[in-house]
Amino acid sequence: MDFRPFDIKCYNKLHQRFEFLFEPELINEMCKYGNLRVYKPDDEIIDIGMVISHMPLVISGSIKVMTEDKDGDELLLYYLELGDTCAVTLNCCTKKAKSTIRAITETDAELLFVPVEKMEEWMIKYKSWRNYVLDSYNVRLNEMVSAIDNIVFNSMEERLTKYINDKAWIAKSATLHLTHQDIANDLHSSRVVVSRLMKKLEKSGVIRQHRNKVVVLAFENVK
């Protein structure tokens, strides 16, 4: 990975972002041992099969986390935002196993990568870090269970509506720049099915469609 070292601006940013989560002493160690990387939208952070030696911590932006079925088709699991980390990556780090997920940036993003040996050391040394890791496991597990429930019990229209609303919430914008094929890939469906349901949502007043762009009307006046 192509890391760049911390400067004083990065140091101040880390304290600003995480003082509500961690002790000052832990944040100092994160600055000392962590590696910072900046990403553009649609950059791949982690790929399936990659050996994970560092745990990613989101400083800014949003990340989409997916897995693959046996046929190589992708399935969206959850999103990561400020202060989040990936439970699957945590598991791979501790077991020195290969990644079973793919993580791609949704927006411009900054991530702090913590070496696995420090992650294990901090579990013993800092209560806030221990609580953070355990809470992350719990939150991500609940999100994956919710994703599975959504697939098993909800209709494609319900899944599509939830997907559109979640995307708008993550982006903090009513306007989403994505195609029907993008949506189909994330929802493990076909473009034909998605196009038909998008037309239905538009007639119902849920969205407004443009070329390669969707406006989620419920978020249009949200600041």
ChimeraX attribute file (.defattr): number of C-alpha atoms within 10 A of each C-alpha:
attribute: neighborCount
match mode: 1-to-1
recipient: residues
	/A:1	8
	/A:2	7
	/A:3	12
	/A:4	10
	/A:5	12
	/A:6	17
	/A:7	10
	/A:8	9
	/A:9	8
	/A:10	13
	/A:11	15
	/A:12	12
	/A:13	12
	/A:14	18
	/A:15	18
	/A:16	10
	/A:17	16
	/A:18	16
	/A:19	12
	/A:20	10
	/A:21	15
	/A:22	18
	/A:23	15
	/A:24	13
	/A:25	10
	/A:26	19
	/A:27	19
	/A:28	15
	/A:29	13
	/A:30	21
	/A:31	22
	/A:32	12
	/A:33	16
	/A:34	22
	/A:35	20
	/A:36	21
	/A:37	18
	/A:38	16
	/A:39	17
	/A:40	14
	/A:41	14
	/A:42	14
	/A:43	16
	/A:44	15
	/A:45	17
	/A:46	18
	/A:47	18
	/A:48	14
	/A:49	12
	/A:50	14
	/A:51	16
	/A:52	22
	/A:53	19
	/A:54	22
	/A:55	24
	/A:56	24
	/A:57	20
	/A:58	21
	/A:59	22
	/A:60	19
	/A:61	21
	/A:62	23
	/A:63	29
	/A:64	20
	/A:65	23
	/A:66	20
	/A:67	17
	/A:68	15
	/A:69	9
	/A:70	6
	/A:71	6
	/A:72	8
	/A:73	14
	/A:74	20
	/A:75	20
	/A:76	20
	/A:77	21
	/A:78	18
	/A:79	22
	/A:80	21
	/A:81	16
	/A:82	17
	/A:83	16
	/A:84	21
	/A:85	24
	/A:86	23
	/A:87	19
	/A:88	17
	/A:89	25
	/A:90	22
	/A:91	16
	/A:92	20
	/A:93	22
	/A:94	16
	/A:95	11
	/A:96	14
	/A:97	15
	/A:98	17
	/A:99	20
	/A:100	17
	/A:101	21
	/A:102	22
	/A:103	23
	/A:104	20
	/A:105	21
	/A:106	22
	/A:107	18
	/A:108	15
	/A:109	20
	/A:110	20
	/A:111	25
	/A:112	23
	/A:113	20
	/A:114	20
	/A:115	18
	/A:116	19
	/A:117	12
	/A:118	16
	/A:119	20
	/A:120	14
	/A:121	12
	/A:122	17
	/A:123	16
	/A:124	10
	/A:125	13
	/A:126	15
	/A:127	13
	/A:128	14
	/A:129	20
	/A:130	17
	/A:131	14
	/A:132	18
	/A:133	18
	/A:134	12
	/A:135	13
	/A:136	19
	/A:137	18
	/A:138	12
	/A:139	15
	/A:140	20
	/A:141	16
	/A:142	12
	/A:143	15
	/A:144	14
	/A:145	13
	/A:146	14
	/A:147	16
	/A:148	13
	/A:149	11
	/A:150	15
	/A:151	15
	/A:152	10
	/A:153	10
	/A:154	12
	/A:155	11
	/A:156	17
	/A:157	16
	/A:158	13
	/A:159	16
	/A:160	20
	/A:161	18
	/A:162	13
	/A:163	16
	/A:164	18
	/A:165	19
	/A:166	14
	/A:167	18
	/A:168	21
	/A:169	14
	/A:170	16
	/A:171	15
	/A:172	13
	/A:173	16
	/A:174	22
	/A:175	20
	/A:176	17
	/A:177	12
	/A:178	12
	/A:179	17
	/A:180	19
	/A:181	16
	/A:182	14
	/A:183	18
	/A:184	19
	/A:185	17
	/A:186	17
	/A:187	20
	/A:188	15
	/A:189	16
	/A:190	14
	/A:191	16
	/A:192	12
	/A:193	13
	/A:194	22
	/A:195	16
	/A:196	12
	/A:197	17
	/A:198	21
	/A:199	15
	/A:200	14
	/A:201	18
	/A:202	16
	/A:203	11
	/A:204	10
	/A:205	12
	/A:206	18
	/A:207	24
	/A:208	17
	/A:209	15
	/A:210	11
	/A:211	9
	/A:212	12
	/A:213	14
	/A:214	21
	/A:215	20
	/A:216	24
	/A:217	17
	/A:218	13
	/A:219	17
	/A:220	13
	/A:221	8
	/A:222	10
	/A:223	7
